[in-house]
Amino acid sequence: MYDAPTLERHVSQQETKFSARNVHVYYGDTHAIKNVDVDIEDKTVTAFIGPSGCGKSTFLRCLNRMNDTIDVCRVEGDIRLDGEDIYDKRVDPVQLRAKVGMVFQKPNPFPKSIYDNIAYGPRIHGLARNKAELDEIVERALKRGAIWDEVKDRLDAPGTGLSGGQQQRLCIARAVATEPEVLLMDEPCSALDPIATAQVEELIDELRQSYSVVIVTHSMQQAARVSQKTAFFHLGELVEFGETGQIFTNPVDDRTESYITGRIG
């Protein structure tokens, strides 16, 4: 039977992809993240903003357990992806990172061909049964990374030979090749010129049709342009989180207003 109210609710409410509760992060004795609670929605771009050293990248790295690679780092609290505790001992971080892709500040293509940069993840995760399937995955990922037309005739050329903006789009294509559900981006445009930045921002807007995207950015203009939700971090605390338009035009907390108007930063 057709149930209009349920449908209406489904349309108006985005699904929660990540939920974090009471998250604390320590580097040795340093308390870097303090008591963060946040819900990150599916098929939405969420921006993390705040001054340098405020904890936004540290928190981002909690979402795919990249902090596990730092010996002195300790993460406490509850972080769930689709309701499952990602810090449960039974969770394999390698499998988690196939689901939660990451793009770094500086483009970091592997010293391999363009083709092998994309094929690497699908190969190690066994996503293709043969060369034809792998070819298809590579083409689809490069198209999603909005770089296929520029590289389709030179897939054997080294990825490191591309321009900075192309390298970053190659890295985004590499991240989506394993069919992740979430894409984390740590200041993905900070090493790019304005034209390459505009191309990546356009791409981020397209990617949210398929993924939950979380972006750390030092540019408030970028956060305003690409995100639907914004989280403001200051001194390791999540000060305010809400609709991007509301955060920028009518913040609730004085610290948010001070940061947005340039009084702190």
DRENDO-1510 file (C-alpha; in Angstrom, 1 decimal, always signed):
<recs>
REC; n; res; u; v; w
REC; 1; MET; +0.0; +0.0; +0.0 .
REC; 2; TYR; +1.3; +3.5; -0.9 .
REC; 3; ASP; +2.3; +5.3; +2.3 .
REC; 4; ALA; +2.6; +9.0; +1.5 .
REC; 5; PRO; +3.8; +10.2; +5.0 .
REC; 6; THR; +6.6; +7.7; +5.1 .
REC; 7; LEU; +7.7; +8.6; +1.6 .
REC; 8; GLU; +7.6; +12.3; +2.6 .
REC; 9; ARG; +9.8; +11.6; +5.6 .
REC; 10; HIS; +12.2; +9.6; +3.5 .
REC; 11; VAL; +12.6; +12.4; +1.0 .
REC; 12; SER; +13.0; +15.2; +3.5 .
REC; 13; GLN; +15.4; +13.5; +5.8 .
REC; 14; GLN; +18.9; +12.5; +4.7 .
REC; 15; GLU; +20.2; +9.2; +6.1 .
REC; 16; THR; +23.0; +9.4; +8.7 .
REC; 17; LYS; +26.2; +7.8; +7.4 .
REC; 18; PHE; +28.6; +8.4; +10.2 .
REC; 19; SER; +27.7; +9.0; +13.8 .
REC; 20; ALA; +30.3; +10.0; +16.4 .
REC; 21; ARG; +29.6; +10.3; +20.1 .
REC; 22; ASN; +31.8; +11.4; +22.9 .
REC; 23; VAL; +35.0; +11.2; +20.8 .
REC; 24; HIS; +38.3; +12.2; +22.4 .
REC; 25; VAL; +41.7; +12.0; +20.7 .
REC; 26; TYR; +45.1; +12.1; +22.5 .
REC; 27; TYR; +48.6; +12.4; +21.1 .
REC; 28; GLY; +50.5; +11.1; +24.1 .
REC; 29; ASP; +49.5; +13.6; +26.9 .
REC; 30; THR; +48.0; +16.1; +24.5 .
REC; 31; HIS; +44.2; +16.2; +24.4 .
REC; 32; ALA; +43.7; +17.0; +20.7 .
REC; 33; ILE; +40.0; +16.4; +20.3 .
REC; 34; LYS; +37.5; +16.9; +23.1 .
REC; 35; ASN; +34.1; +15.3; +23.4 .
REC; 36; VAL; +33.0; +15.6; +19.7 .
REC; 37; ASP; +29.4; +14.5; +18.9 .
REC; 38; VAL; +28.3; +14.7; +15.2 .
REC; 39; ASP; +26.1; +13.0; +12.6 .
REC; 40; ILE; +27.4; +13.1; +9.0 .
REC; 41; GLU; +24.7; +12.5; +6.4 .
REC; 42; ASP; +24.8; +10.4; +3.3 .
REC; 43; LYS; +25.0; +12.1; -0.2 .
REC; 44; THR; +25.9; +15.4; +1.4 .
REC; 45; VAL; +29.1; +17.5; +1.5 .
REC; 46; THR; +30.1; +18.2; +5.1 .
REC; 47; ALA; +32.8; +20.8; +5.6 .
REC; 48; PHE; +35.1; +21.0; +8.6 .
REC; 49; ILE; +36.4; +24.5; +9.2 .
REC; 50; GLY; +38.5; +26.2; +11.9 .
REC; 51; PRO; +41.9; +27.7; +12.5 .
REC; 52; SER; +45.1; +25.7; +11.9 .
REC; 53; GLY; +45.7; +23.1; +14.6 .
REC; 54; CYS; +42.1; +23.1; +15.8 .
REC; 55; GLY; +41.6; +19.4; +15.3 .
REC; 56; LYS; +39.6; +19.2; +12.1 .
REC; 57; SER; +42.1; +17.0; +10.2 .
REC; 58; THR; +42.7; +14.8; +13.3 .
REC; 59; PHE; +38.9; +14.2; +13.6 .
REC; 60; LEU; +38.7; +13.5; +9.8 .
REC; 61; ARG; +41.4; +10.8; +10.2 .
REC; 62; CYS; +39.3; +9.1; +13.0 .
REC; 63; LEU; +36.7; +8.3; +10.4 .
REC; 64; ASN; +38.9; +5.8; +8.5 .
REC; 65; ARG; +41.3; +5.0; +11.3 .
REC; 66; MET; +44.2; +6.7; +9.8 .
REC; 67; ASN; +45.2; +7.7; +13.3 .
REC; 68; ASP; +45.9; +4.0; +13.9 .
REC; 69; THR; +49.2; +4.5; +12.0 .
REC; 70; ILE; +50.4; +7.0; +14.7 .
REC; 71; ASP; +51.9; +5.1; +17.7 .
REC; 72; VAL; +51.2; +7.8; +20.3 .
REC; 73; CYS; +47.6; +8.5; +19.1 .
REC; 74; ARG; +44.7; +7.2; +21.2 .
REC; 75; VAL; +41.1; +7.5; +20.1 .
REC; 76; GLU; +38.2; +7.1; +22.6 .
REC; 77; GLY; +34.5; +7.3; +22.1 .
REC; 78; ASP; +32.0; +5.7; +19.7 .
REC; 79; ILE; +32.2; +6.2; +15.9 .
REC; 80; ARG; +29.8; +4.2; +13.7 .
REC; 81; LEU; +29.5; +3.8; +10.0 .
REC; 82; ASP; +25.9; +2.7; +9.0 .
REC; 83; GLY; +25.5; +1.8; +12.7 .
REC; 84; GLU; +28.6; -0.4; +13.0 .
REC; 85; ASP; +31.4; +0.4; +15.4 .
REC; 86; ILE; +34.5; +1.1; +13.1 .
REC; 87; TYR; +36.8; +0.6; +16.1 .
REC; 88; ASP; +35.5; -2.9; +16.9 .
REC; 89; LYS; +38.5; -5.3; +17.0 .
REC; 90; ARG; +36.9; -7.4; +14.3 .
REC; 91; VAL; +36.9; -4.5; +11.8 .
REC; 92; ASP; +39.8; -4.7; +9.4 .
REC; 93; PRO; +41.1; -1.2; +8.8 .
REC; 94; VAL; +42.1; -2.1; +5.2 .
REC; 95; GLN; +38.5; -3.1; +4.4 .
REC; 96; LEU; +37.2; +0.0; +6.2 .
REC; 97; ARG; +39.5; +2.2; +4.0 .
REC; 98; ALA; +38.1; +0.6; +0.9 .
REC; 99; LYS; +34.6; +1.9; +2.1 .
REC; 100; VAL; +35.9; +5.2; +3.3 .
REC; 101; GLY; +38.3; +6.6; +0.6 .
REC; 102; MET; +40.7; +9.5; +1.3 .
REC; 103; VAL; +42.2; +12.3; -0.7 .
REC; 104; PHE; +45.1; +14.2; +0.8 .
REC; 105; GLN; +46.2; +17.8; +0.7 .
REC; 106; LYS; +49.0; +17.2; -1.7 .
REC; 107; PRO; +48.3; +15.1; -4.8 .
REC; 108; ASN; +50.1; +11.8; -4.3 .
REC; 109; PRO; +49.8; +9.6; -7.3 .
REC; 110; PHE; +51.7; +6.3; -7.1 .
REC; 111; PRO; +54.9; +6.2; -9.3 .
REC; 112; LYS; +53.0; +4.0; -11.7 .
REC; 113; SER; +51.0; +4.5; -14.9 .
REC; 114; ILE; +47.7; +6.3; -14.9 .
REC; 115; TYR; +46.0; +3.0; -15.4 .
REC; 116; ASP; +47.8; +1.2; -12.6 .
REC; 117; ASN; +47.1; +4.1; -10.2 .
REC; 118; ILE; +43.4; +3.4; -10.6 .
REC; 119; ALA; +43.7; -0.4; -10.9 .
REC; 120; TYR; +45.7; -0.8; -7.7 .
REC; 121; GLY; +42.8; -0.7; -5.2 .
REC; 122; PRO; +40.4; -2.9; -7.2 .
REC; 123; ARG; +43.2; -5.4; -7.7 .
REC; 124; ILE; +44.1; -5.8; -4.0 .
REC; 125; HIS; +40.4; -5.9; -3.0 .
REC; 126; GLY; +39.6; -8.5; -5.7 .
REC; 127; LEU; +37.0; -6.4; -7.4 .
REC; 128; ALA; +37.7; -7.6; -11.0 .
REC; 129; ARG; +37.6; -11.1; -12.2 .
REC; 130; ASN; +39.5; -10.4; -15.4 .
REC; 131; LYS; +41.2; -7.7; -17.5 .
REC; 132; ALA; +38.0; -6.6; -19.2 .
REC; 133; GLU; +36.3; -5.9; -15.8 .
REC; 134; LEU; +39.4; -4.1; -14.6 .
REC; 135; ASP; +39.4; -1.9; -17.7 .
REC; 136; GLU; +35.8; -1.1; -17.1 .
REC; 137; ILE; +36.4; -0.1; -13.4 .
REC; 138; VAL; +39.4; +2.1; -14.5 .
REC; 139; GLU; +37.3; +3.9; -17.1 .
REC; 140; ARG; +34.4; +4.4; -14.8 .
REC; 141; ALA; +36.6; +5.8; -12.0 .
REC; 142; LEU; +38.5; +8.1; -14.4 .
REC; 143; LYS; +35.1; +9.4; -15.6 .
REC; 144; ARG; +33.9; +9.9; -12.1 .
REC; 145; GLY; +37.1; +11.8; -11.4 .
REC; 146; ALA; +36.3; +14.1; -14.4 .
REC; 147; ILE; +39.7; +13.3; -16.0 .
REC; 148; TRP; +38.9; +10.4; -18.5 .
REC; 149; ASP; +38.8; +12.7; -21.6 .
REC; 150; GLU; +42.2; +14.1; -20.7 .
REC; 151; VAL; +44.0; +10.8; -20.2 .
REC; 152; LYS; +42.2; +8.1; -22.1 .
REC; 153; ASP; +44.8; +8.1; -24.9 .
REC; 154; ARG; +47.8; +7.8; -22.5 .
REC; 155; LEU; +46.8; +5.4; -19.8 .
REC; 156; ASP; +50.3; +3.9; -19.9 .
REC; 157; ALA; +51.9; +7.3; -19.1 .
REC; 158; PRO; +53.1; +7.9; -15.5 .
REC; 159; GLY; +50.5; +9.6; -13.2 .
REC; 160; THR; +53.3; +11.8; -11.8 .
REC; 161; GLY; +53.6; +13.4; -15.3 .
REC; 162; LEU; +50.2; +15.1; -15.0 .
REC; 163; SER; +49.6; +18.7; -13.9 .
REC; 164; GLY; +48.8; +19.3; -10.2 .
REC; 165; GLY; +45.1; +19.7; -10.8 .
REC; 166; GLN; +45.0; +16.6; -13.0 .
REC; 167; GLN; +47.0; +14.6; -10.4 .
REC; 168; GLN; +44.5; +15.6; -7.7 .
REC; 169; ARG; +41.6; +14.5; -9.9 .
REC; 170; LEU; +43.5; +11.2; -10.6 .
REC; 171; CYS; +43.8; +10.7; -6.8 .
REC; 172; ILE; +40.0; +11.3; -6.5 .
REC; 173; ALA; +39.4; +8.8; -9.3 .
REC; 174; ARG; +41.8; +6.3; -7.4 .
REC; 175; ALA; +39.8; +6.8; -4.2 .
REC; 176; VAL; +36.4; +6.1; -5.9 .
REC; 177; ALA; +37.7; +3.1; -7.8 .
REC; 178; THR; +37.1; +0.7; -4.9 .
REC; 179; GLU; +33.4; +1.9; -4.8 .
REC; 180; PRO; +33.6; +3.5; -1.4 .
REC; 181; GLU; +30.6; +4.9; +0.4 .
REC; 182; VAL; +32.3; +7.9; +1.9 .
REC; 183; LEU; +35.1; +10.2; +0.6 .
REC; 184; LEU; +37.3; +12.1; +3.0 .
REC; 185; MET; +39.2; +15.1; +1.6 .
REC; 186; ASP; +41.9; +16.8; +3.6 .
REC; 187; GLU; +42.3; +20.3; +2.1 .
REC; 188; PRO; +42.3; +18.8; -1.4 .
REC; 189; CYS; +42.7; +22.1; -3.1 .
REC; 190; SER; +45.4; +23.8; -1.0 .
REC; 191; ALA; +48.2; +22.9; -3.4 .
REC; 192; LEU; +46.2; +23.9; -6.5 .
REC; 193; ASP; +45.8; +27.0; -8.6 .
REC; 194; PRO; +42.3; +28.7; -8.9 .
REC; 195; ILE; +41.4; +27.0; -12.1 .
REC; 196; ALA; +42.3; +23.5; -10.9 .
REC; 197; THR; +40.5; +24.4; -7.6 .
REC; 198; ALA; +37.3; +25.3; -9.5 .
REC; 199; GLN; +37.5; +22.0; -11.4 .
REC; 200; VAL; +37.8; +20.0; -8.2 .
REC; 201; GLU; +35.0; +21.9; -6.5 .
REC; 202; GLU; +32.7; +21.2; -9.5 .
REC; 203; LEU; +33.7; +17.5; -9.2 .
REC; 204; ILE; +32.9; +17.5; -5.4 .
REC; 205; ASP; +29.4; +18.7; -6.2 .
REC; 206; GLU; +28.9; +15.9; -8.7 .
REC; 207; LEU; +30.4; +13.3; -6.3 .
REC; 208; ARG; +27.8; +14.0; -3.6 .
REC; 209; GLN; +25.1; +12.4; -5.8 .
REC; 210; SER; +26.8; +9.1; -5.1 .
REC; 211; TYR; +28.8; +9.5; -1.8 .
REC; 212; SER; +28.9; +11.2; +1.5 .
REC; 213; VAL; +31.8; +13.7; +1.2 .
REC; 214; VAL; +33.6; +15.2; +4.1 .
REC; 215; ILE; +36.1; +18.0; +3.3 .
REC; 216; VAL; +38.5; +19.8; +5.6 .
REC; 217; THR; +39.2; +23.2; +4.2 .
REC; 218; HIS; +41.0; +26.3; +5.4 .
REC; 219; SER; +39.0; +28.4; +2.9 .
REC; 220; MET; +35.6; +29.5; +4.3 .
REC; 221; GLN; +34.6; +30.6; +0.7 .
REC; 222; GLN; +35.2; +27.0; -0.4 .
REC; 223; ALA; +33.1; +25.6; +2.5 .
REC; 224; ALA; +30.3; +28.0; +1.5 .
REC; 225; ARG; +30.5; +27.0; -2.1 .
REC; 226; VAL; +30.7; +23.2; -1.9 .
REC; 227; SER; +29.0; +22.1; +1.4 .
REC; 228; GLN; +25.5; +21.7; +2.7 .
REC; 229; LYS; +26.6; +21.1; +6.3 .
REC; 230; THR; +29.5; +22.8; +8.1 .
REC; 231; ALA; +31.2; +22.0; +11.4 .
REC; 232; PHE; +33.4; +24.6; +13.1 .
REC; 233; PHE; +36.2; +23.3; +15.2 .
REC; 234; HIS; +38.2; +25.5; +17.7 .
REC; 235; LEU; +40.9; +24.3; +20.2 .
REC; 236; GLY; +39.9; +20.6; +19.7 .
REC; 237; GLU; +36.2; +21.2; +20.3 .
REC; 238; LEU; +33.3; +21.0; +17.9 .
REC; 239; VAL; +31.9; +24.4; +18.6 .
REC; 240; GLU; +29.0; +24.5; +16.1 .
REC; 241; PHE; +27.5; +22.2; +13.5 .
REC; 242; GLY; +24.6; +22.9; +11.1 .
REC; 243; GLU; +23.3; +23.9; +7.7 .
REC; 244; THR; +26.1; +25.8; +5.9 .
REC; 245; GLY; +24.0; +28.8; +5.1 .
REC; 246; GLN; +23.0; +29.2; +8.8 .
REC; 247; ILE; +26.5; +28.7; +10.1 .
REC; 248; PHE; +27.8; +31.5; +7.8 .
REC; 249; THR; +24.9; +34.0; +8.1 .
REC; 250; ASN; +23.5; +33.4; +11.6 .
REC; 251; PRO; +25.9; +31.4; +13.8 .
REC; 252; VAL; +24.7; +30.6; +17.3 .
REC; 253; ASP; +28.1; +30.6; +19.0 .
REC; 254; ASP; +30.2; +33.8; +19.4 .
REC; 255; ARG; +33.4; +31.9; +18.6 .
REC; 256; THR; +31.9; +30.9; +15.2 .
REC; 257; GLU; +31.0; +34.4; +14.4 .
REC; 258; SER; +34.4; +35.7; +15.4 .
REC; 259; TYR; +36.1; +33.1; +13.1 .
REC; 260; ILE; +33.8; +33.8; +10.2 .
REC; 261; THR; +34.2; +37.6; +10.5 .
REC; 262; GLY; +38.0; +37.2; +10.8 .
REC; 263; ARG; +38.5; +38.2; +14.4 .
REC; 264; ILE; +40.0; +34.8; +15.3 .
REC; 265; GLY; +41.8; +32.5; +13.0 .
</recs>
